Amino acid sequence: MLTKNGGFIVNRKYLGTIFILVGLCKLSFEIYGLKVLQLLDKASQTSYWSSAWRYFGEFPVVVSFLITLCILIAGLVLIIHKE
């Protein structure tokens, strides 16, 4: 559907659903990425955490998780928001 000035009208509910799907995929990659970080640390012959979840305390991982959380919240707001 086109508007008067040629732009597309995007349904907020569909856009919110896309945000949530992208956010959940990103969260899944992050969780698997914790294990990859652990394996890379082991391969580098340096000290490493015994549990992959301990890498969650590292600053870049926390920032990435917060970005994912913002994407998920934005998706929920787009779906739930009443006009």
Phi, psi and omega in degrees: 000134182252149174269180181298324183268013174091000179275160178272144173269122180253127178291129183299325181295317178293319178296319177297321178296319178296317178301315182293318179297317178295318179297319179290323175295318178296320178296319178297315178298323179295318181295316176293329179296331177298319178293322178297318177301318180296316180295322177293322176295319178297318182291335182278001176062027176248181179291146180215160178285145180285335178244136180297331180292340178293337178290347178296340178280352179284143187304311181298326180290320179295317179297316179298319179295320179295323176297317178298317179299319178296320178296317180294319179295319178298320178297318178295320179296319179295324181283316187276333185305130178262137181270000000 
